[in-house]
Amino acid sequence: MGRLIKYLFYLAVLAGIALVGYAYIGPFFGADFSPPAEEIRKPVVLDAG
């Protein structure tokens, strides 16, 4: 049981390193993480009273 937990811990650490690596190296391979940029305007009605 202890070996299983140890292997799962190692797997989680490797997955975290892979995720961080993909976040830094991904844009070089064409992955675009930026949100779509568009302006949204909505009228706001304030009830003052």
C-alpha positions as CSV (number, residue, x, y, z in Angstrom):
1,M,0.0,0.0,0.0
2,G,2.9,2.4,0.8
3,R,4.5,1.7,-2.6
4,L,1.2,2.6,-4.4
5,I,1.0,5.9,-2.5
6,K,4.6,6.6,-3.3
7,Y,4.1,5.9,-7.0
8,L,1.0,8.0,-7.1
9,F,2.9,10.9,-5.5
10,Y,5.7,10.6,-8.0
11,L,3.1,10.5,-10.8
12,A,1.4,13.7,-9.4
13,V,4.7,15.5,-9.2
14,L,5.6,14.5,-12.8
15,A,2.2,15.6,-14.0
16,G,2.6,19.0,-12.3
17,I,6.0,19.4,-13.9
18,A,4.6,18.5,-17.3
19,L,1.7,20.9,-16.9
20,V,4.1,23.8,-16.0
21,G,6.4,22.8,-18.9
22,Y,3.5,22.8,-21.3
23,A,2.3,26.2,-20.1
24,Y,5.8,27.7,-20.9
25,I,6.7,25.7,-24.0
26,G,3.2,25.4,-25.5
27,P,3.1,28.7,-27.3
28,F,6.2,27.7,-29.3
29,F,4.2,24.7,-30.7
30,G,1.1,26.7,-31.6
31,A,-0.9,26.5,-28.4
32,D,-2.6,29.8,-27.8
33,F,-3.7,30.4,-24.2
34,S,-4.8,34.0,-24.5
35,P,-8.6,34.7,-24.2
36,P,-10.4,36.1,-27.2
37,A,-10.2,39.9,-27.1
38,E,-13.5,41.7,-27.8
39,E,-15.1,44.7,-26.3
40,I,-18.5,44.3,-24.7
41,R,-20.7,47.2,-23.9
42,K,-24.0,46.9,-22.0
43,P,-26.1,49.8,-20.8
44,V,-26.5,50.1,-17.0
45,V,-29.6,51.6,-15.5
46,L,-29.1,53.0,-12.0
47,D,-32.0,53.3,-9.7
48,A,-31.1,56.3,-7.5
49,G,-34.1,56.4,-5.6
